Amino acid sequence: MPPPEGQDQPKPRESGPPTCGHAIIVGFGLSGRAAANALIAHRIPIYVIERNNETVRRCAVAGLRIVEGDATDEDVLRRAGVETAAFFAATMPNEHAVLEMVGLARRLNPNLRIVARCEYVSTGMKLTRRGADEVVIAEQVIAAEFGRLVGSLLVAPDQRPAPPAPPSTAPPMPREPAPAP
C-alpha cells in the first residue's frame, strides 16, 4: 500500500561502515535475534547479514546495521566488516552454507571468535576443523532436553517441580484501597 498523499515512505537509514571490534550475526531468525539481544545487552555493536529482503528493509528502517546478501560471498562478509570484527555468529539452519562461511570468515580474520549452528554432531566436528570456536549442535540440545524431560517424569508426582505458570492474559485485578486509619 503506498503512503498517504504528501508523505514519503520511510527509507532505510545509512548505517555507515562497521566499527572495529563489532559482532557479525548471520541470519536474523530466532537464533540470530537471541544472539543480537545478548550482544546488545553487553553493549557490543552488531552488524547483521540477512538474505530475506523484507527482513532487511524492516530492520534497516528501524536503524539496525544490516547487509542484504549471502554470507558465503566474500564481498558480503567484507561489507559487514569481517576483517575488523571480534565476533561472528552463524545462526541459520543451512549446514552447507554455515560450513562455507565459517571457513571463509576464519580465512579473512584469523582472530575472529566464531560460534556456529548446525544440526548434527558430524557437522559440528567439521565446523570445528574449519575454524569455529564453539558449535551449537541441535542434535545435542534436543538429546539433553529429552533426557531432562524423561528424567523428570520418572520422579514421583509429589516430588516434581511445579510447571511454570502460563503468562496471564487477563487484565490486572484492581487493588483494594487500604483501610482508613
C-alpha positions in Angstrom: 0.0 0.0 0.0 1.5 3.4 -1.0 2.0 6.0 1.7 -0.7 8.7 2.0 -0.6 11.6 -0.3 2.2 14.0 0.6 4.0 11.6 2.9 7.2 9.8 1.9 7.7 6.1 2.7 10.3 5.5 5.4 13.8 4.9 3.9 16.4 2.6 5.3 18.9 4.6 7.3 22.5 4.6 6.1 24.4 2.7 8.8 27.9 3.5 7.6 30.9 1.2 7.7 31.2 -1.2 10.6 33.4 -0.3 13.6 36.3 -2.2 14.9 35.5 -4.9 17.5 31.9 -5.4 16.4 29.9 -8.6 16.1 28.5 -10.1 12.9 25.4 -12.1 13.1 24.4 -14.1 10.0 20.7 -14.8 9.9 18.1 -12.9 11.8 15.6 -15.6 12.8 15.0 -16.7 16.4 18.7 -17.7 16.9 20.0 -14.6 15.3 17.8 -12.3 17.4 18.7 -14.2 20.6 22.4 -13.6 19.8 21.7 -10.0 19.0 19.9 -9.4 22.3 22.8 -10.9 24.2 25.4 -8.8 22.4 23.3 -5.6 22.8 22.9 -6.4 26.5 26.7 -6.4 26.7 26.9 -3.1 24.6 28.7 -4.9 21.7 27.9 -3.2 18.4 26.3 -5.6 15.9 26.1 -5.9 12.2 23.6 -8.4 10.7 23.8 -10.3 7.4 20.4 -11.5 6.1 19.1 -12.9 2.8 15.5 -12.0 3.2 15.0 -8.6 1.7 11.8 -7.9 3.6 13.5 -8.5 6.9 16.4 -6.3 5.7 14.1 -3.5 4.8 12.2 -3.6 8.1 15.3 -3.8 10.2 17.2 -1.1 8.3 14.3 1.3 8.7 14.3 0.6 12.4 18.0 1.5 12.5 19.7 -1.9 12.6 23.0 -2.2 10.8 22.2 -4.9 8.3 23.5 -6.1 5.0 21.4 -8.0 2.5 23.2 -10.9 1.0 24.7 -14.3 1.2 27.4 -14.7 3.8 29.2 -17.3 1.7 30.1 -14.4 -0.6 33.4 -12.8 0.4 32.2 -9.3 -0.7 29.2 -9.5 1.6 31.4 -10.5 4.6 33.7 -7.6 3.8 30.8 -5.2 3.6 29.8 -6.3 7.2 33.4 -5.6 8.3 34.6 -9.2 8.9 38.3 -8.1 8.9 37.8 -5.9 11.9 35.1 -7.8 13.7 35.7 -9.5 17.0 32.8 -12.0 17.0 30.9 -13.9 14.3 27.7 -15.9 14.8 26.4 -18.2 12.0 22.9 -18.8 13.2 20.9 -20.0 10.2 19.9 -23.7 9.7 21.7 -24.3 6.5 24.7 -26.6 7.4 26.3 -26.4 4.0 26.3 -22.6 4.0 27.5 -22.4 7.6 30.4 -24.7 6.8 31.4 -22.5 3.9 31.0 -19.1 5.7 32.9 -20.3 8.8 35.9 -21.3 6.7 35.8 -18.0 4.7 35.3 -15.9 7.9 38.3 -17.6 9.5 40.5 -17.0 6.5 39.5 -13.3 6.3 40.0 -12.8 10.1 42.2 -15.4 12.0 41.4 -13.6 15.3 37.7 -13.8 15.0 35.7 -15.6 17.7 33.3 -17.8 15.8 30.1 -19.5 17.1 28.2 -21.7 14.6 24.9 -23.6 14.5 24.4 -27.0 12.9 22.1 -30.0 13.1 24.4 -33.0 13.6 27.5 -33.9 15.6 29.3 -34.9 12.4 28.8 -31.4 11.0 29.9 -29.9 14.3 33.2 -31.7 14.0 33.7 -30.3 10.5 32.9 -26.8 11.7 35.5 -27.0 14.4 38.1 -28.1 11.8 37.1 -25.1 9.6 37.6 -22.7 12.5 34.5 -22.5 14.7 35.4 -21.8 18.3 32.0 -23.0 19.6 29.3 -25.0 17.9 25.6 -25.3 18.9 24.5 -28.7 17.7 20.7 -29.2 17.6 21.0 -32.9 18.0 22.8 -32.5 21.3 20.4 -29.8 22.6 17.4 -32.0 21.8 19.0 -35.1 23.4 19.8 -33.1 26.6 16.2 -31.8 26.7 14.7 -35.3 26.2 16.9 -36.6 29.0 15.8 -33.9 31.3 12.1 -34.3 30.5 12.1 -38.1 30.7 14.1 -38.0 34.0 11.6 -35.5 35.5 8.7 -37.8 34.5 10.3 -40.7 36.5 10.3 -38.7 39.7 7.3 -39.3 42.0 4.5 -36.8 41.1 4.6 -35.2 44.6 8.4 -34.6 44.2 8.2 -33.0 40.7 8.7 -29.2 40.5 5.6 -27.3 39.6 5.3 -26.4 35.9 5.8 -22.7 35.2 2.5 -20.8 35.2 1.4 -19.7 31.7 1.6 -15.9 31.1 -1.5 -14.2 32.2 -3.7 -12.6 29.5 -6.3 -11.3 32.0 -6.2 -7.7 32.9 -4.6 -7.0 36.3 -7.0 -7.2 39.2 -7.7 -3.8 40.8 -6.1 -3.4 44.2 -8.5 -2.7 47.1 -7.8 0.5 48.9 -6.0 0.2 52.2 -8.3 0.6 55.2 -8.5 4.1 56.7 -6.6 4.6 59.9 
